[in-house]
């Protein structure tokens, strides 16, 4: 539905005009978009009232012109009503089309077709403007959208003009019930879907945002991390196979650098440099956000690099560490947890959480420094880790108690 609508008549003086009558034009405006049409009539500027857009006076010429303009204005409103009755977009161009006797282009814009084009463009820009994980999320979102259309409408695609608030509500219900998505997953899939909706709105294929009244919040997830005793167990444990020893080393390297799996995997020897303090640092950038992540190497991380410095890395001789696929890594980590008696669902990303909590924040490293090393764009992201450190709160309160040194007094 249009937010603003207007019709005015005005005189349009031609170039090099000096005297005489001037052509009369009509301007139709819908939502700041406008079209102009000649009414094929002329009027002398001396009798034209620009405030009302009509000729002044009671002469037959003025009356005849004003009657014609009234008829044209009614036709504009009739065209507007016709568009609304036929559930067609009310645009200035569509009204002009009806007034000039032409047929409105009824070209359909299909949701899945637009979604696929978007994903193809993201795919072409992976490694430059987008990370591979971003493409994976949109690919999964497209699959869920296809499955939903088949589940709800038994259709392979749908005209975007049929997407409304009810469509979004039903889609969310499908994700939560049929797909059994957790709250945050469902919200993120709707958010991905919203990108496609914004494309449709920007191109004028949709007049109203079906997500305008959609309200859903991402729930804070309890972040799992290893405590000192569990890290020490991993450090001291000797595994029967080289495979598990290697996975343990890569996991611990992330525990002491905070790097995500994809960022550890892409490290080369060139990423290890001498920092401003004369010590070894890792200079890299996060693939997810393309933000700098510069990290001083702690002794454990430096020892792991040295351990593999002379090991063959296959075809990539510049590779820093022998990192297996993420799927294998997570499968082996579950095996490690069982062997070490760690009663947690161990995944590689837990190493990043462990660096933020047990290794840094718990030991007094400032949240600003932790945020910079993790490559976070916003300090609020890092603050999620600070909320879960009961041990840090306990240690801080012990320090406070020592400082206060209040005399023991019986309070009665």
LINZISUL-V868222 format. One record per pair of residues at least 4 apart in sequence whose ideal C-beta (glycine too) atoms are under 8 Angstrom apart, sorted by the first residue. I is the first residue (numbers start at 0). J is the second residue. Records with the same first field share a line. If there is no record, write none. Layout:
I = J  J
//
This chain:
0 = 83  89  206  207
1 = 29  30  89  90  206
2 = 30
3 = 28  29  30  31
4 = 28  29  79  89
5 = 27  28
6 = 25  26  27  28  72  75  76
7 = 25  26  28  52
8 = 23  24  25  26  38  52  53  68  71  72
9 = 23  24  26  49  52
10 = 21  22  23  24  42  44  47  49
11 = 21  22  23  24
12 = 16  21  44
13 = 21  22
16 = 21
19 = 43
20 = 41  42  43
21 = 41  42  43  44  47
22 = 37  40  41
23 = 37  38  40  41  42  64  68
24 = 35  36  37  38
25 = 35  36  37  38  68  71  75
26 = 33  34  35
27 = 33  34  35  36  75  91  94  95
28 = 32  33  91
29 = 33  89  90  91  94
30 = 90
32 = 90  91  92
33 = 91
34 = 91  92  94  95
36 = 95  98  99
38 = 67  68  71
40 = 64  67
42 = 46  47  54  64
43 = 47
46 = 54  55  56  58  61
47 = 53  54  55
48 = 52  53  54  55
52 = 68
53 = 64  65  68
54 = 60  61  64  65
55 = 61
56 = 61
57 = 61  62
58 = 62
59 = 63
60 = 64
61 = 65
62 = 66
63 = 67
64 = 68
65 = 69
66 = 70
67 = 71
68 = 72
69 = 73
70 = 74
71 = 75
72 = 76
73 = 77
74 = 78  98
75 = 79  94  98
76 = 80
77 = 81
78 = 82  93  94  97  98
79 = 83  89  94
80 = 84
81 = 85  97
82 = 87  88  89  93  94  97  103
83 = 87  89
86 = 160
87 = 93  103  105
88 = 93  160  203  206
89 = 93  94  206
90 = 94  203
91 = 95
92 = 96
93 = 97  103
94 = 98
95 = 99
96 = 101  102  103
97 = 101  103
107 = 158  160
108 = 112  113  158  159  160  199  202  204
109 = 113  156  157  158  159
110 = 114  144  148  156  157  158  159  162  195
111 = 115  141  144  145  148  155  156  157
112 = 116  156
113 = 117  159  195  198  199
114 = 118  141  144  195
115 = 119  141
116 = 120
117 = 121  137  194  195  198
118 = 122  134  137  138  141
119 = 123
120 = 124
121 = 125  129  133  134  137
122 = 134
124 = 128  129
125 = 129  130  131  133  134
126 = 131
129 = 133  134
130 = 134  261  286  287
131 = 135  261  286
132 = 136  261  286  287
133 = 137
134 = 138
135 = 139
136 = 140  187  191
137 = 141  191  194
138 = 142
139 = 143  188
140 = 144  188  191  192
141 = 145
142 = 146
143 = 147  173  174  178  188
144 = 148  170  192
145 = 149  155
146 = 150  173  178
147 = 151  169  170  173  174
148 = 152  154  155  156  157
149 = 153  154  155
150 = 173  177
151 = 169  170  173
152 = 157
157 = 161  162
159 = 199  204  205
160 = 204  205
161 = 166
162 = 166  167  196  199  205  209
163 = 167  207  209
164 = 168  209  211  212  213
165 = 169
166 = 170  209
167 = 171  189  192  209  210  213
168 = 172  213
169 = 173
170 = 174  189  192
171 = 175  185  189  213  215
172 = 176
173 = 177  178
174 = 178  180  184  185  188  189
175 = 179  180  182  185
180 = 184  185  188
181 = 185
182 = 186  215  217  218
183 = 187  217  218  220
184 = 188
185 = 189  215
186 = 190  215  216  217
187 = 191  217
188 = 192
189 = 193  210  213  215
190 = 194
191 = 195
192 = 196
193 = 197  210
194 = 198
195 = 199
196 = 200  205  208  209  210
197 = 201
198 = 202
199 = 204  205
200 = 204  205  208
205 = 209
207 = 211
209 = 213
219 = 383
221 = 387
222 = 352  356  383  384  387
223 = 343  344  349  352
224 = 349  352  353  355  356  357  387
225 = 229  230  233  254  341  343  349  353  357
226 = 230  357  390
227 = 231  357
228 = 232
229 = 233  339  341  343
230 = 234  251  254  353  357  358
231 = 235
232 = 236  339  340  341
233 = 247  250  251  335  339  341
234 = 251  299
236 = 247  338  339
237 = 244
238 = 243  244  247  335  338
239 = 243
240 = 244
241 = 245
242 = 246  331
243 = 247  331  334  335  338
244 = 248
245 = 249  321  323
246 = 250  323  328  331  332  335
247 = 251  335
248 = 252  303  306  307  320
249 = 253  263  303  320  321  322  328
250 = 254  328  332  335  347  350
251 = 255  299  300  303  350
252 = 256  258  263  299  300  303  304  320
253 = 257  258  259  260  263  347  350  351  354
254 = 299  350  353  354  358
255 = 297  299  300  354  358
256 = 263  281  294  296  297  300  354
257 = 292  294  350  351  354  355  358  359  369  372  373
258 = 262  263  266  281  283  292  294  351
259 = 263  285  286  287  347  348  351
260 = 264  322  325  328  347  348
261 = 265  286  287  325
262 = 266  283  285  286  292
263 = 320  322
264 = 322
265 = 283  286
266 = 270  281  283  318  319  320
267 = 317  318  319
268 = 317  318  319
269 = 317
270 = 281  282  283  319
271 = 279  280  281  296  304  319
272 = 279  280  281  282
273 = 277  278  279  280
274 = 278  279  280  293  295
276 = 295
278 = 295  296
279 = 295  296  301
280 = 293  294  295  296
281 = 292  293  294  296
282 = 291  293
283 = 291  292  293
284 = 289  290  291  292  374
285 = 289  290  292  374
288 = 374  376
290 = 374  375  376
291 = 374
292 = 371  372  373  374
293 = 371  372
294 = 372
296 = 300  301  304
297 = 301  358
298 = 302
299 = 303
300 = 304
301 = 305
302 = 306
303 = 307  320
304 = 308  319  320
306 = 310
307 = 319  320  321
310 = 321
311 = 316
312 = 316  318  321
313 = 318
322 = 328
323 = 327  328  331
324 = 328
325 = 329  347
326 = 330
327 = 331
328 = 332  347
329 = 333  345  346  347
330 = 334
331 = 335
332 = 336  345  346  347
333 = 337  344  345
334 = 338
335 = 339  341  345
336 = 341  342  343  344  345
341 = 345
343 = 349
345 = 349
348 = 352
349 = 353
350 = 354
351 = 355  373
352 = 356  384
353 = 357  358
354 = 358  359  373
355 = 359  360  369  373  381  384
356 = 360  361  384  387  388
357 = 361
358 = 362
359 = 364  368  369  372
360 = 364  366  369  384  385  388  391
361 = 388  390  391  394
364 = 368  369
365 = 369
366 = 370  378  381  382  385
367 = 371  378
368 = 372
369 = 373  381  384
370 = 375  378  380  381
371 = 375
373 = 380  381
375 = 380  381
376 = 380
377 = 381
378 = 382
379 = 383
381 = 385
382 = 386
383 = 387
384 = 388
385 = 391
388 = 392
389 = 393
390 = 394
391 = 395
392 = 396
393 = 397
394 = 398
395 = 399
396 = 400
397 = 401
398 = 402
399 = 403
//
